[in-house]
Amino acid sequence: MNNSEIGALIRTLRTEKGLTQSALAELLSVSDRTVSKWETGRGCPDISLLGSLSDILGVNIEEILSGGLQTNTFVSGNMKKSSCYVCPVCGNLVISTGNATVSCCGRKLLPLQAQKADPCHEITAEVIENDWFISSKHEMEKDHYISFVAFASSGEIKIFKTYPEWELQVRFPKRGHGILLWHCTKHGLFCKNI
């Protein structure tokens, strides 16, 4: 932890938000001298202030403490190379087209690695009326089901949220080939080229 780097980051983020030292100090219920002390590297925010500081500046606490922001470079416009993140607590789904730091329910999420389906997780894709008709015999019980099905082509991703105790049947417009992705709540992410 480098106080000078942390201070420089706080100053940069504060000015990006259009806040003066006094305005930031007022939001945090500290003196403007305290904010000045942080920004000049002569001190560091108290741990009790990090949550509020993170919310006000719009960055993660980890980034404040590291004193820098990681920026991504554009990887690719191909949606087939997107990453899927699923929260193990609430089931929230996040799709990223490049590298990302994702968290949900207080947990840092890692991108899921799609695997080839075993016979228990196989999905059927057939063409009906110029659509891909997707179905599966996978159990759809409250604690074990397919939570979403997605079709990724080079230019787009279409996602259907599925629900427990409903039969798994979805349709995607057939526009060329792509990757079919689906997520089992117990066994992870699966994929299939169609």
Accessible surface in RSA format (square Angstrom, percent):
REM  Atomic radii and reference values for relative SASA: ProtOr
REM  Chains: A
REM  Algorithm: Lee & Richards
REM  Probe-radius: 1.40
REM  Slices: 20
REM RES _ NUM      All-atoms   Total-Side   Main-Chain    Non-polar    All polar
REM                ABS   REL    ABS   REL    ABS   REL    ABS   REL    ABS   REL
RES MET A   1   164.04  84.9  79.45  52.6  84.58 201.4  69.20  58.8  94.84 125.6
RES ASN A   2    69.74  48.1  62.04  60.0   7.70  18.5  18.22  43.9  51.51  49.8
RES ASN A   3    54.86  37.8  49.81  48.1   5.05  12.2   8.63  20.8  46.23  44.7
RES SER A   4    69.73  58.9  62.81  83.8   6.93  16.0  32.80  69.8  36.94  51.7
RES GLU A   5    87.49  50.2  83.89  63.5   3.60   8.6  29.81  57.7  57.68  47.1
RES ILE A   6     1.33   0.8   1.33   1.0   0.00   0.0   1.33   1.0   0.00   0.0
RES GLY A   7     0.00   0.0   0.00   N/A   0.00   0.0   0.00   0.0   0.00   0.0
RES ALA A   8    38.97  35.8  38.23  59.0   0.74   1.7  38.72  54.5   0.25   0.7
RES LEU A   9    14.53   8.1  10.38   7.4   4.15  10.4  13.99   9.8   0.54   1.5
RES ILE A  10     0.09   0.1   0.09   0.1   0.00   0.0   0.09   0.1   0.00   0.0
RES ARG A  11    97.49  40.9  97.49  49.7   0.00   0.0  34.93  47.7  62.56  37.9
RES THR A  12    66.15  47.1  62.36  63.2   3.79   9.0  41.00  55.1  25.15  38.0
RES LEU A  13     6.40   3.6   6.18   4.4   0.23   0.6   6.24   4.4   0.16   0.4
RES ARG A  14    23.66   9.9  23.66  12.1   0.00   0.0   0.00   0.0  23.66  14.3
RES THR A  15    76.87  54.7  58.49  59.3  18.38  43.8  48.32  64.9  28.55  43.2
RES GLU A  16   125.49  72.0  85.79  64.9  39.69  94.5  44.47  86.0  81.02  66.1
RES LYS A  17   109.20  53.3  80.54  49.4  28.66  68.2  38.49  34.6  70.71  75.3
RES GLY A  18    65.98  81.4   0.00   N/A  65.98  81.4  35.33  97.0  30.65  68.7
RES LEU A  19    37.81  21.1  32.26  23.1   5.55  14.0  33.52  23.5   4.28  11.5
RES THR A  20    84.17  59.9  81.14  82.3   3.03   7.2  78.24 105.1   5.93   9.0
RES GLN A  21    54.36  30.4  51.47  37.6   2.90   6.9  13.48  28.7  40.88  31.0
RES SER A  22    61.57  52.0  56.35  75.2   5.22  12.0  34.85  74.2  26.72  37.4
RES ALA A  23    36.11  33.2  28.33  43.7   7.78  17.7  35.08  49.4   1.03   2.7
RES LEU A  24     0.00   0.0   0.00   0.0   0.00   0.0   0.00   0.0   0.00   0.0
RES ALA A  25     3.09   2.8   3.09   4.8   0.00   0.0   3.09   4.4   0.00   0.0
RES GLU A  26   141.66  81.3 122.91  93.0  18.74  44.6  45.11  87.3  96.54  78.8
RES LEU A  27   103.67  57.7  76.15  54.5  27.52  69.2  79.87  56.1  23.81  64.1
RES LEU A  28     9.18   5.1   0.05   0.0   9.13  22.9   3.40   2.4   5.78  15.5
RES SER A  29   105.18  88.9  68.71  91.7  36.46  84.0  46.44  98.9  58.74  82.3
RES VAL A  30    38.69  25.5  18.23  16.5  20.45  49.3  28.75  25.0   9.94  27.0
RES SER A  31    58.59  49.5  44.29  59.1  14.29  32.9  46.27  98.5  12.31  17.2
RES ASP A  32    65.01  45.5  61.05  60.8   3.95   9.3   8.37  19.7  56.63  56.5
RES ARG A  33   197.61  83.0 191.47  97.6   6.14  14.6  69.54  95.0 128.07  77.6
RES THR A  34    42.35  30.1  39.88  40.4   2.47   5.9  21.29  28.6  21.06  31.8
RES VAL A  35     0.00   0.0   0.00   0.0   0.00   0.0   0.00   0.0   0.00   0.0
RES SER A  36    31.35  26.5  31.35  41.8   0.00   0.0  10.27  21.9  21.08  29.5
RES LYS A  37    97.91  47.8  97.91  60.1   0.00   0.0  40.94  36.9  56.97  60.7
RES TRP A  38     7.62   3.1   7.28   3.5   0.34   0.8   1.31   0.7   6.31  10.2
RES GLU A  39     6.18   3.5   2.28   1.7   3.90   9.3   1.31   2.5   4.87   4.0
RES THR A  40    80.55  57.3  50.50  51.2  30.05  71.6  59.03  79.3  21.51  32.5
RES GLY A  41    16.74  20.6   0.00   N/A  16.74  20.6   0.69   1.9  16.05  35.9
RES ARG A  42   155.81  65.4 127.99  65.2  27.83  66.3  70.85  96.8  84.96  51.5
RES GLY A  43    13.93  17.2   0.00   N/A  13.93  17.2  13.34  36.6   0.60   1.3
RES CYS A  44    38.91  29.4  17.09  19.1  21.82  51.3  14.63  37.1  24.28  26.2
RES PRO A  45     9.79   7.1   0.19   0.2   9.60  34.9   0.19   0.2   9.60  59.6
RES ASP A  46    82.05  57.5  71.21  70.9  10.84  25.6  30.71  72.3  51.34  51.2
RES ILE A  47   146.51  83.4 133.06  99.1  13.45  32.4 133.78  96.3  12.72  34.5
RES SER A  48    90.43  76.4  55.60  74.2  34.83  80.2  52.21 111.2  38.22  53.5
RES LEU A  49    30.97  17.2  30.91  22.1   0.05   0.1  30.97  21.7   0.00   0.0
RES LEU A  50    11.08   6.2  11.08   7.9   0.00   0.0  11.08   7.8   0.00   0.0
RES GLY A  51    35.11  43.3   0.00   N/A  35.11  43.3  30.04  82.4   5.07  11.4
RES SER A  52    54.62  46.2  47.91  63.9   6.71  15.5  13.62  29.0  41.00  57.4
RES LEU A  53     0.00   0.0   0.00   0.0   0.00   0.0   0.00   0.0   0.00   0.0
RES SER A  54    15.52  13.1  14.13  18.9   1.39   3.2   1.44   3.1  14.08  19.7
RES ASP A  55   119.96  84.0  93.44  93.0  26.51  62.7  31.50  74.1  88.46  88.2
RES ILE A  56    39.90  22.7  24.81  18.5  15.10  36.4  32.13  23.1   7.77  21.1
RES LEU A  57     3.14   1.7   0.01   0.0   3.13   7.9   0.01   0.0   3.13   8.4
RES GLY A  58    54.43  67.1   0.00   N/A  54.43  67.1  24.96  68.5  29.47  66.0
RES VAL A  59    20.79  13.7  10.36   9.4  10.44  25.1  18.30  15.9   2.49   6.8
RES ASN A  60    63.26  43.6  59.97  58.0   3.29   7.9  11.21  27.0  52.06  50.3
RES ILE A  61    69.12  39.3  65.98  49.2   3.14   7.6  65.98  47.5   3.14   8.5
RES GLU A  62   104.16  59.8  96.62  73.1   7.54  17.9  53.82 104.1  50.34  41.1
RES GLU A  63    42.44  24.4  41.85  31.7   0.59   1.4  14.24  27.5  28.20  23.0
RES ILE A  64     0.29   0.2   0.29   0.2   0.00   0.0   0.29   0.2   0.00   0.0
RES LEU A  65    56.13  31.3  52.98  37.9   3.16   7.9  53.24  37.4   2.90   7.8
RES SER A  66    72.04  60.9  44.60  59.5  27.43  63.2  50.29 107.1  21.75  30.5
RES GLY A  67    13.97  17.2   0.00   N/A  13.97  17.2   0.40   1.1  13.57  30.4
RES GLY A  68    31.90  39.3   0.00   N/A  31.90  39.3  28.97  79.5   2.93   6.6
RES LEU A  69    76.56  42.6  48.73  34.9  27.83  70.0  49.37  34.7  27.19  73.2
RES GLN A  70   161.00  90.0 134.31  98.2  26.69  63.6  51.66 110.0 109.34  82.9
RES THR A  71   122.75  87.3  93.80  95.1  28.95  69.0  65.77  88.3  56.98  86.1
RES ASN A  72    93.27  64.3  60.31  58.3  32.96  79.4  20.56  49.5  72.71  70.3
RES THR A  73   117.54  83.6 105.80 107.3  11.74  28.0  82.43 110.7  35.11  53.1
RES PHE A  74   168.56  84.3 132.87  82.3  35.69  92.9 139.83  84.8  28.74  82.2
RES VAL A  75    88.72  58.4  56.83  51.4  31.89  76.8  61.73  53.6  26.99  73.2
RES SER A  76    25.82  21.8  17.26  23.0   8.55  19.7  14.84  31.6  10.98  15.4
RES GLY A  77    50.57  62.4   0.00   N/A  50.57  62.4  30.92  84.9  19.65  44.0
RES ASN A  78    47.02  32.4  38.79  37.5   8.23  19.8  11.97  28.8  35.05  33.9
RES MET A  79    43.56  22.6  42.70  28.3   0.86   2.0  28.20  24.0  15.35  20.3
RES LYS A  80    76.07  37.1  58.98  36.2  17.09  40.7  14.38  12.9  61.68  65.7
RES LYS A  81   142.20  69.4 114.41  70.2  27.79  66.2  73.04  65.7  69.16  73.7
RES SER A  82    23.10  19.5   3.69   4.9  19.41  44.7   3.83   8.2  19.27  27.0
RES SER A  83    31.91  27.0  27.71  37.0   4.19   9.7   4.59   9.8  27.32  38.3
RES CYS A  84     3.23   2.4   1.98   2.2   1.25   2.9   0.00   0.0   3.23   3.5
RES TYR A  85     5.16   2.4   5.16   2.9   0.00   0.0   0.42   0.3   4.73   5.8
RES VAL A  86    21.07  13.9   9.92   9.0  11.15  26.9   9.92   8.6  11.15  30.2
RES CYS A  87     1.79   1.4   0.00   0.0   1.79   4.2   0.00   0.0   1.79   1.9
RES PRO A  88   104.73  76.3  62.40  56.9  42.33 153.9  73.75  60.9  30.98 192.5
RES VAL A  89    86.87  57.2  53.23  48.2  33.64  81.1  57.94  50.3  28.93  78.5
RES CYS A  90    77.20  58.4  38.56  43.0  38.63  90.8  37.90  96.0  39.29  42.4
RES GLY A  91    33.98  41.9   0.00   N/A  33.98  41.9  25.00  68.6   8.99  20.1
RES ASN A  92    70.60  48.7  60.86  58.8   9.74  23.4  16.19  39.0  54.41  52.6
RES LEU A  93    45.47  25.3  23.41  16.7  22.06  55.5  23.41  16.4  22.06  59.4
RES VAL A  94    46.51  30.6  42.95  38.9   3.56   8.6  46.51  40.4   0.00   0.0
RES ILE A  95    50.85  28.9  22.95  17.1  27.90  67.2  22.95  16.5  27.90  75.7
RES SER A  96    14.40  12.2   8.83  11.8   5.57  12.8   9.62  20.5   4.78   6.7
RES THR A  97    72.91  51.9  58.60  59.4  14.32  34.1  29.03  39.0  43.88  66.3
RES GLY A  98    25.50  31.4   0.00   N/A  25.50  31.4  22.08  60.6   3.42   7.7
RES ASN A  99   106.67  73.6  98.21  94.9   8.46  20.4  22.32  53.7  84.35  81.5
RES ALA A 100    46.76  43.0  20.10  31.0  26.65  60.6  26.92  37.9  19.84  52.5
RES THR A 101    74.28  52.8  41.89  42.5  32.39  77.2  19.82  26.6  54.45  82.3
RES VAL A 102    16.09  10.6  12.79  11.6   3.30   7.9  15.81  13.7   0.28   0.7
RES SER A 103    71.63  60.5  45.95  61.3  25.68  59.2  16.82  35.8  54.81  76.8
RES CYS A 104    21.97  16.6  14.34  16.0   7.63  17.9   9.21  23.3  12.76  13.8
RES CYS A 105    61.19  46.3  26.26  29.3  34.93  82.1  23.77  60.2  37.42  40.3
RES GLY A 106    85.15 105.0   0.00   N/A  85.15 105.0  42.26 116.0  42.89  96.1
RES ARG A 107   120.93  50.8 117.53  59.9   3.40   8.1  34.79  47.5  86.14  52.2
RES LYS A 108   127.85  62.4 100.06  61.4  27.80  66.2  57.48  51.7  70.37  75.0
RES LEU A 109    14.08   7.8   7.11   5.1   6.97  17.5   8.96   6.3   5.11  13.8
RES LEU A 110   138.89  77.3 129.28  92.5   9.61  24.2 129.28  90.8   9.61  25.9
RES PRO A 111    52.24  38.1  43.86  40.0   8.38  30.5  43.86  36.2   8.38  52.1
RES LEU A 112    51.99  29.0  40.36  28.9  11.63  29.2  42.29  29.7   9.70  26.1
RES GLN A 113   143.11  80.0 127.63  93.3  15.48  36.9  61.56 131.0  81.54  61.8
RES ALA A 114    45.44  41.8  14.93  23.0  30.51  69.4  14.93  21.0  30.51  80.8
RES GLN A 115    83.98  47.0  78.07  57.1   5.91  14.1  28.52  60.7  55.46  42.1
RES LYS A 116   185.24  90.4 163.97 100.6  21.27  50.6 107.57  96.8  77.67  82.7
RES ALA A 117    15.73  14.5   2.10   3.2  13.63  31.0   2.14   3.0  13.59  36.0
RES ASP A 118    63.81  44.7  57.68  57.4   6.12  14.5  35.80  84.2  28.01  27.9
RES PRO A 119   128.96  94.0 103.68  94.5  25.28  91.9 109.66  90.5  19.30 119.9
RES CYS A 120    98.89  74.8  79.60  88.8  19.28  45.3  25.56  64.8  73.33  79.1
RES HIS A 121     7.98   4.4   7.77   5.4   0.22   0.6   7.40   7.6   0.59   0.7
RES GLU A 122    76.18  43.7  67.26  50.9   8.91  21.2  42.17  81.6  34.01  27.8
RES ILE A 123     0.21   0.1   0.00   0.0   0.21   0.5   0.05   0.0   0.16   0.4
RES THR A 124    69.96  49.8  67.40  68.3   2.55   6.1  38.74  52.0  31.22  47.2
RES ALA A 125    24.04  22.1   1.11   1.7  22.93  52.2   1.11   1.6  22.93  60.7
RES GLU A 126    82.15  47.2  77.37  58.5   4.78  11.4  25.69  49.7  56.46  46.1
RES VAL A 127    76.48  50.3  49.80  45.1  26.67  64.3  49.80  43.3  26.67  72.3
RES ILE A 128    63.54  36.2  58.92  43.9   4.62  11.1  63.54  45.8   0.00   0.0
RES GLU A 129   146.73  84.2 108.97  82.4  37.76  89.9  54.17 104.8  92.56  75.6
RES ASN A 130   109.03  75.2  98.74  95.4  10.29  24.8  28.77  69.2  80.27  77.6
RES ASP A 131    37.01  25.9  37.01  36.8   0.00   0.0   0.79   1.9  36.22  36.1
RES TRP A 132    22.26   8.9  22.26  10.8   0.00   0.0  22.26  11.9   0.00   0.0
RES PHE A 133    38.29  19.2  38.21  23.7   0.08   0.2  38.21  23.2   0.08   0.2
RES ILE A 134     0.00   0.0   0.00   0.0   0.00   0.0   0.00   0.0   0.00   0.0
RES SER A 135    23.49  19.8  23.49  31.3   0.00   0.0  10.15  21.6  13.33  18.7
RES SER A 136    17.75  15.0   0.39   0.5  17.36  40.0   4.46   9.5  13.29  18.6
RES LYS A 137   206.02 100.5 172.11 105.6  33.91  80.7 128.17 115.4  77.84  82.9
RES HIS A 138    16.36   8.9   3.97   2.8  12.39  31.7   7.25   7.5   9.11  10.6
RES GLU A 139    81.19  46.6  67.27  50.9  13.92  33.1  30.06  58.1  51.13  41.7
RES MET A 140    22.16  11.5  12.39   8.2   9.77  23.3  12.69  10.8   9.46  12.5
RES GLU A 141    95.31  54.7  94.71  71.7   0.59   1.4  31.60  61.1  63.71  52.0
RES LYS A 142   162.84  79.4 150.13  92.1  12.72  30.3  93.35  84.0  69.50  74.0
RES ASP A 143    96.46  67.6  81.01  80.6  15.45  36.5  44.15 103.9  52.32  52.2
RES HIS A 144    21.22  11.6  21.22  14.7   0.00   0.0  16.30  16.8   4.92   5.7
RES TYR A 145    34.04  15.9  34.04  19.4   0.00   0.0   5.57   4.2  28.47  35.1
RES ILE A 146     0.27   0.2   0.27   0.2   0.00   0.0   0.27   0.2   0.00   0.0
RES SER A 147     7.98   6.7   7.91  10.6   0.06   0.1   6.72  14.3   1.26   1.8
RES PHE A 148     3.33   1.7   3.33   2.1   0.00   0.0   3.33   2.0   0.00   0.0
RES VAL A 149     0.00   0.0   0.00   0.0   0.00   0.0   0.00   0.0   0.00   0.0
RES ALA A 150     0.30   0.3   0.30   0.5   0.00   0.0   0.30   0.4   0.00   0.0
RES PHE A 151     8.32   4.2   8.21   5.1   0.11   0.3   8.21   5.0   0.11   0.3
RES ALA A 152     1.17   1.1   1.17   1.8   0.00   0.0   1.17   1.6   0.00   0.0
RES SER A 153    16.74  14.1  16.74  22.3   0.00   0.0  10.12  21.6   6.62   9.3
RES SER A 154    66.13  55.9  61.70  82.3   4.43  10.2  27.35  58.2  38.78  54.3
RES GLY A 155    63.12  77.8   0.00   N/A  63.12  77.8  34.47  94.6  28.65  64.2
RES GLU A 156    65.65  37.7  63.07  47.7   2.57   6.1  27.35  52.9  38.29  31.3
RES ILE A 157    34.90  19.9   8.47   6.3  26.43  63.7   8.47   6.1  26.43  71.7
RES LYS A 158    70.44  34.4  66.34  40.7   4.09   9.7  24.08  21.7  46.36  49.4
RES ILE A 159    73.02  41.5  42.55  31.7  30.47  73.4  42.55  30.6  30.47  82.7
RES PHE A 160    79.97  40.0  78.30  48.5   1.67   4.4  79.97  48.5   0.00   0.0
RES LYS A 161    99.40  48.5  79.08  48.5  20.32  48.4  69.39  62.5  30.02  32.0
RES THR A 162    10.13   7.2   7.36   7.5   2.77   6.6  10.13  13.6   0.00   0.0
RES TYR A 163    97.25  45.4  97.16  55.3   0.10   0.3  62.66  47.1  34.59  42.6
RES PRO A 164    35.66  26.0  29.17  26.6   6.49  23.6  29.17  24.1   6.49  40.3
RES GLU A 165   134.37  77.1  99.10  75.0  35.28  84.0  41.96  81.2  92.41  75.5
RES TRP A 166   161.12  64.7 155.15  75.1   5.97  14.0 133.86  71.4  27.26  44.2
RES GLU A 167   136.76  78.5 104.70  79.2  32.06  76.3  46.70  90.3  90.06  73.5
RES LEU A 168     2.59   1.4   0.20   0.1   2.39   6.0   1.07   0.8   1.52   4.1
RES GLN A 169    95.29  53.3  71.31  52.1  23.98  57.1  10.66  22.7  84.63  64.2
RES VAL A 170    17.18  11.3  10.96   9.9   6.22  15.0  17.18  14.9   0.00   0.0
RES ARG A 171    90.00  37.8  80.74  41.2   9.26  22.1  42.04  57.5  47.97  29.1
RES PHE A 172     0.36   0.2   0.19   0.1   0.16   0.4   0.36   0.2   0.00   0.0
RES PRO A 173    47.29  34.5  43.31  39.5   3.98  14.5  43.36  35.8   3.93  24.4
RES LYS A 174    62.22  30.4  50.35  30.9  11.87  28.3  18.19  16.4  44.03  46.9
RES ARG A 175   147.68  62.0 126.27  64.4  21.41  51.0  62.28  85.1  85.39  51.8
RES GLY A 176    39.69  48.9   0.00   N/A  39.69  48.9  30.77  84.4   8.92  20.0
RES HIS A 177   135.02  73.8 121.90  84.7  13.13  33.6  87.58  90.3  47.45  55.2
RES GLY A 178     4.15   5.1   0.00   N/A   4.15   5.1   1.79   4.9   2.35   5.3
RES ILE A 179    37.94  21.6  37.94  28.3   0.00   0.0  37.94  27.3   0.00   0.0
RES LEU A 180     0.00   0.0   0.00   0.0   0.00   0.0   0.00   0.0   0.00   0.0
RES LEU A 181    21.59  12.0  21.59  15.4   0.00   0.0  21.59  15.2   0.00   0.0
RES TRP A 182     0.37   0.1   0.37   0.2   0.00   0.0   0.37   0.2   0.00   0.0
RES HIS A 183    14.50   7.9  14.50  10.1   0.00   0.0   5.67   5.8   8.82  10.3
RES CYS A 184     0.19   0.1   0.00   0.0   0.19   0.5   0.00   0.0   0.19   0.2
RES THR A 185    56.06  39.9  25.38  25.7  30.69  73.1  26.13  35.1  29.93  45.2
RES LYS A 186   121.80  59.4  87.03  53.4  34.78  82.8  51.33  46.2  70.47  75.1
RES HIS A 187    91.18  49.8  75.02  52.1  16.16  41.3  54.39  56.1  36.78  42.8
RES GLY A 188    21.06  26.0   0.00   N/A  21.06  26.0  17.66  48.5   3.40   7.6
RES LEU A 189     6.89   3.8   4.79   3.4   2.10   5.3   4.79   3.4   2.10   5.7
RES PHE A 190     4.98   2.5   4.98   3.1   0.00   0.0   4.98   3.0   0.00   0.0
RES CYS A 191    38.16  28.9  33.89  37.8   4.27  10.0   0.79   2.0  37.37  40.3
RES LYS A 192    66.08  32.2  58.23  35.7   7.85  18.7  49.84  44.9  16.25  17.3
RES ASN A 193   123.39  85.1 100.17  96.8  23.22  55.9  30.06  72.3  93.33  90.2
RES ILE A 194    22.09  12.6   6.27   4.7  15.82  38.1  20.59  14.8   1.49   4.1
END  Absolute sums over single chains surface
CHAIN  1 A    11375.9       8718.8       2657.1       5883.9       5492.0
END  Absolute sums over all chains
TOTAL         11375.9       8718.8       2657.1       5883.9       5492.0
